[in-house]
Amino acid sequence: MKKLLTGTLAAVAIAVFVYSQKNALISTIFERGFQTQMGSDRIEELEEGLHVALCGAGGPLPAPNASGPCVAVIAGKRLFVVDVGTDSPRNLARMGFQVGNIEALFLTHFHSDHIDGLGELATLRWAGGDNHSPLPVHGPEGVDRVVAGFNMAYSLDTIYRQQHHGDSVAPLSAAGLQALPFDQPAQGQLHTVLHQDGLTVESFAVNHAPVDPAVGYRFSYKGRSVVISGDTAKDQQIEKFARGADLLVHEALAPNLVAIMHRAAIAIGNPTLAKITADIPDYHASPVDAAETARAAGVGHLLYYHIVPPLVVPGQKALFLNGAEAIFPQYTIGEDGVAFSLPANSSAINKISRGL
């Protein structure tokens, strides 16, 4: 009994001490956590090759694991981004990438859900990296108008931050965005957007009418290749330019699920939502469409992104696929943080992250 009492008193004493020191302990943990997060760079852990990560797997509708569309592409140690939807700049940091190291952004088209993170991405890169020029933004005709609008919207913020932090943190020479427009590629043709240090980035036209221009991108590096569809209906151009690619990152809207939303909108008397849900299937590819494209192109793996509607109910993924898994079994339904590694001069396709 005496031993039990002694042990209990010791436990209580330890608990009292820990409680009295809790703020100091929390502060230490917090500080070490920040040191780890601020000093880490996921890219340094990657082997030589081409790597792809979803900084945004969703579309315009809010979803817990699918932010606005965004694809990070790492060639060697160089970081690039395709589209920048809601919350995707913050996801890049959550995924362990240093936003200040982004070399360039590529836009597929100018729908709001693909560009609404532009201002934040540019600001985080500006204040978080050692850059001396604005973030280059490649895109088809019209990108200069988009970039000019964001630069104007953030112009006061730029002044405030520069005056507060000075040139050592926020040099005016590196603030904002720089538009690098290219002509819409002709049907059936690739347009080289970037060719540098073993990396080739090519654009091709896709069918997202009435949205025009709209493009997809093909990244090639050291024997590996990734094709990103952007928003598109099923399009033979994608099949052509994805032929033999290691990874096809393809958008997907499930018309059967959108039809349920359409009926619900009618039932509750919401004509606006009923009109939207009636309109959108005709300029997006379904999961079955994407699977058929992947099979015809002979790609190594299919990664679904720009997923509409959000997948939030257990069992909904089966309804989303609607048989696509039988057409092309080598697939992944994207979530924020899903990542693949394609080692140089190899045929391996390694999933290195299942999400955030």
C-alpha positions in Angstrom: 0.0 0.0 0.0 2.9 2.3 0.9 4.5 1.6 -2.5 1.3 2.3 -4.3 0.8 5.6 -2.5 4.4 6.6 -3.2 4.0 5.8 -6.9 0.7 7.7 -7.1 2.3 10.7 -5.5 5.2 10.6 -7.9 2.8 10.4 -10.9 0.9 13.4 -9.6 4.1 15.3 -9.0 5.2 14.6 -12.6 1.8 15.6 -13.9 1.9 18.8 -12.0 5.4 19.6 -13.2 4.5 18.8 -16.9 1.4 21.0 -16.6 3.4 23.8 -15.1 5.8 23.6 -18.0 3.2 23.0 -20.7 3.6 26.4 -22.4 7.4 26.0 -22.6 6.9 22.5 -24.0 4.4 23.6 -26.5 6.6 26.5 -27.5 9.6 24.2 -28.0 7.5 21.7 -30.1 6.1 24.6 -32.1 9.5 26.1 -32.8 11.0 22.8 -33.9 8.1 22.1 -36.1 8.5 25.5 -37.8 12.2 24.9 -38.3 11.5 21.5 -39.9 8.7 22.9 -42.2 10.5 26.0 -43.2 13.8 24.3 -43.8 12.5 21.2 -45.7 12.2 20.9 -49.5 10.5 17.8 -50.8 12.3 18.1 -54.1 15.7 17.3 -52.5 14.3 13.9 -51.6 13.3 13.0 -55.2 15.6 11.0 -57.4 16.5 12.3 -60.9 13.5 12.2 -63.2 10.1 13.6 -63.8 7.6 13.9 -60.9 4.0 15.0 -60.7 1.9 16.0 -57.7 -1.7 17.3 -57.4 -1.7 20.6 -55.6 -5.4 20.7 -56.5 -7.5 17.7 -57.6 -10.9 19.3 -57.8 -12.9 21.8 -59.8 -15.0 24.8 -59.0 -17.1 23.1 -56.3 -15.7 23.0 -52.7 -14.5 19.6 -51.5 -12.5 18.5 -48.4 -9.7 16.7 -50.3 -9.9 18.3 -53.7 -8.9 22.0 -54.0 -9.0 24.0 -57.2 -7.1 22.5 -60.2 -3.3 22.6 -59.9 -0.6 20.2 -61.0 3.0 20.5 -59.8 5.6 19.1 -62.2 9.2 18.6 -61.1 11.9 18.0 -63.7 15.1 17.1 -61.9 15.2 19.8 -59.3 13.1 22.4 -61.1 9.6 23.1 -60.0 6.8 24.1 -62.4 3.0 24.5 -61.9 0.1 24.0 -64.3 -3.0 26.1 -63.3 -3.5 27.5 -59.8 -7.0 27.0 -58.3 -8.3 27.9 -54.9 -6.0 26.9 -52.0 -3.5 25.3 -54.3 -0.6 27.7 -53.3 -1.0 26.7 -49.7 -1.2 23.0 -50.6 2.2 23.3 -52.3 3.6 24.3 -48.9 1.7 21.6 -47.1 3.2 19.1 -49.6 6.7 20.2 -48.7 7.5 22.3 -51.7 9.2 25.7 -51.5 6.8 28.1 -53.3 9.7 30.5 -53.7 11.4 28.0 -56.0 8.7 27.9 -58.7 10.3 28.7 -62.0 7.2 29.2 -64.1 3.4 28.7 -64.3 1.5 27.3 -67.3 -2.2 28.1 -67.7 -4.5 25.9 -69.7 -7.3 28.4 -70.0 -8.8 31.3 -68.1 -11.8 29.9 -66.3 -11.9 31.3 -62.8 -11.2 28.1 -61.0 -7.9 27.7 -62.8 -6.6 31.2 -62.2 -8.0 32.4 -58.9 -4.9 31.5 -56.9 -2.6 33.5 -59.1 -2.3 36.5 -56.8 -1.5 34.4 -53.8 1.0 32.2 -55.7 2.8 35.3 -57.0 2.9 36.8 -53.5 4.2 33.7 -51.7 6.8 33.2 -54.4 7.9 36.8 -54.2 8.2 36.9 -50.4 9.4 33.3 -50.0 12.2 33.0 -52.5 15.4 34.6 -53.7 14.0 35.8 -57.0 14.9 38.9 -59.0 12.1 38.9 -61.6 8.3 38.2 -61.6 6.8 34.8 -61.9 6.7 33.8 -65.6 3.2 32.9 -66.7 2.9 31.0 -69.9 -0.5 30.7 -71.6 -2.4 31.1 -74.8 -3.6 34.5 -76.1 -5.4 36.4 -73.4 -2.9 35.5 -70.6 -1.5 39.1 -70.8 -4.9 40.5 -69.8 -5.3 38.0 -66.9 -1.8 38.8 -65.7 -2.3 42.6 -66.0 -5.5 42.4 -64.0 -3.9 40.5 -61.1 -0.8 42.8 -61.1 -3.2 45.8 -60.9 -5.3 44.2 -58.1 -2.2 43.4 -56.0 -0.3 46.7 -56.8 -1.2 48.3 -53.4 -0.3 45.1 -51.5 3.1 45.1 -53.4 3.8 48.7 -52.2 2.9 47.9 -48.6 5.0 44.8 -48.4 8.0 46.4 -50.1 7.9 49.4 -47.8 7.6 47.2 -44.7 10.2 44.5 -45.5 12.5 46.3 -48.0 14.4 44.9 -50.9 16.1 42.1 -49.0 12.7 40.4 -48.7 10.5 42.0 -51.3 12.4 43.6 -54.2 10.0 45.4 -56.6 11.9 43.8 -59.5 10.5 40.4 -58.5 6.9 41.3 -57.6 3.9 40.0 -59.4 3.6 38.1 -62.7 5.1 38.3 -66.2 2.9 37.2 -69.1 4.4 35.0 -71.8 1.7 34.5 -74.4 1.9 32.0 -77.2 -0.3 31.4 -80.2 -3.0 28.8 -79.9 -1.5 25.6 -81.5 -3.2 24.5 -84.7 -5.3 21.3 -84.6 -3.0 18.3 -84.7 0.2 20.2 -83.9 2.4 20.7 -80.9 3.8 24.1 -79.9 7.0 24.2 -78.0 6.6 26.5 -75.0 9.9 25.8 -73.2 13.0 23.8 -74.2 15.7 24.1 -71.7 18.2 21.8 -69.8 16.7 18.6 -71.0 13.1 19.6 -70.4 10.6 20.2 -73.2 7.1 21.6 -72.5 4.7 21.5 -75.4 1.1 22.8 -75.7 -1.7 21.5 -77.9 -5.3 22.7 -78.5 -8.2 20.9 -76.7 -11.9 21.2 -77.1 -13.5 23.2 -74.3 -15.9 25.2 -76.4 -17.1 27.9 -76.0 -13.9 28.5 -74.0 -11.3 29.4 -76.6 -8.3 29.3 -76.4 -7.9 26.1 -74.3 -4.8 23.9 -74.2 -3.2 20.9 -72.6 0.5 20.4 -72.0 3.1 17.6 -72.5 6.2 17.6 -70.3 9.2 15.5 -71.5 12.4 15.0 -69.5 15.1 12.3 -69.6 13.0 9.7 -71.3 9.8 10.2 -69.3 6.7 12.1 -70.2 3.5 13.5 -68.6 0.4 14.9 -70.4 -2.0 17.2 -68.6 -5.3 17.6 -70.4 -6.7 20.8 -68.9 -10.4 21.2 -69.2 -11.7 19.4 -72.3 -14.4 17.2 -73.8 -13.2 13.9 -75.1 -10.6 14.8 -77.7 -8.6 12.8 -80.2 -5.9 15.5 -79.9 -5.2 14.3 -76.3 -5.1 10.7 -77.5 -2.6 11.6 -80.2 -0.2 13.7 -78.0 -0.5 11.3 -75.0 0.5 8.3 -77.1 3.1 6.4 -75.1 3.2 8.9 -72.3 4.0 7.5 -68.8 1.3 9.4 -67.0 -1.9 11.0 -68.3 -3.4 13.6 -65.9 -6.9 13.9 -67.3 -10.0 15.9 -66.1 -13.2 14.0 -65.4 -16.8 15.1 -64.8 -19.3 12.3 -64.0 -22.4 13.0 -66.0 -24.5 10.4 -64.0 -23.7 12.3 -60.7 -24.2 15.7 -62.3 -27.6 14.4 -63.5 -28.5 13.7 -59.9 -27.6 17.2 -59.0 -29.7 18.5 -61.9 -32.8 16.6 -60.7 -32.2 17.9 -57.2 -32.0 21.4 -58.4 -35.3 21.1 -60.2 -36.9 19.5 -57.2 -35.9 22.4 -54.9 -36.9 25.0 -57.5 -33.4 26.3 -58.2 -33.4 27.2 -62.0 -29.9 28.7 -62.0 -28.3 25.5 -60.6 -30.6 23.4 -62.9 -29.3 25.4 -65.9 -25.6 25.0 -64.9 -25.9 21.3 -64.3 -27.6 20.9 -67.7 -24.9 22.8 -69.5 -21.6 21.6 -68.0 -21.4 17.9 -69.2 -21.0 18.9 -72.9 -17.6 20.5 -72.5 -16.0 18.0 -70.0 -14.8 14.5 -70.4 -16.3 11.7 -68.3 -14.3 9.1 -66.4 -15.2 6.6 -69.1 -14.0 9.1 -71.8 -10.7 9.6 -70.0 -10.2 5.8 -69.6 -10.9 5.3 -73.3 -8.4 8.0 -74.2 -5.8 6.4 -71.9 -6.3 3.0 -73.4 -6.1 4.2 -77.0 -3.0 6.2 -76.2 -1.3 3.3 -74.4 -0.3 5.4 -71.4 1.3 3.9 -68.4 -1.1 5.3 -65.8 -4.2 7.5 -65.7 -4.6 10.1 -62.9 -8.0 11.7 -62.7 -8.2 15.3 -61.6 -10.6 18.3 -61.9 -13.1 15.9 -60.4 -16.7 17.0 -60.6 -18.8 16.7 -58.5 -16.8 16.3 -55.3 -16.5 12.8 -54.0 -17.7 13.1 -50.4 -20.1 10.1 -49.8 -18.8 6.5 -49.1 -19.2 4.4 -52.2 -19.4 7.5 -54.5 -16.2 6.6 -56.3 -17.8 3.6 -57.9 -20.6 5.8 -59.2 -18.0 8.3 -60.4 -16.1 5.7 -62.4 -19.2 4.2 -63.8 -17.3 1.3 -65.4 -14.2 3.2 -66.3 -12.0 0.9 -64.2 -12.8 -2.0 -66.5 -11.7 0.1 -69.6 -8.4 1.2 -68.1 -7.4 -0.5 -64.8 -4.2 1.5 -64.2 -5.8 4.5 -62.7 -5.8 6.7 -59.6 -8.7 9.0 -58.5 -6.9 12.2 -57.5 -6.9 13.9 -54.2 -4.8 16.9 -53.0 -1.2 15.7 -52.4 -1.3 12.6 -54.6 2.1 12.3 -56.2 3.9 10.1 -58.7 7.6 9.7 -59.5 9.0 8.7 -62.9 12.7 8.0 -62.5 14.9 9.1 -65.4 15.5 6.6 -68.2 13.2 4.0 -66.6 9.8 2.6 -67.1 8.8 2.7 -63.4 5.7 4.6 -62.3 5.9 5.0 -58.5 3.1 6.5 -56.4 5.0 8.3 -53.7 2.1 10.0 -51.9 -1.5 9.0 -51.5 -2.5 12.6 -50.5 -2.3 15.2 -47.8 
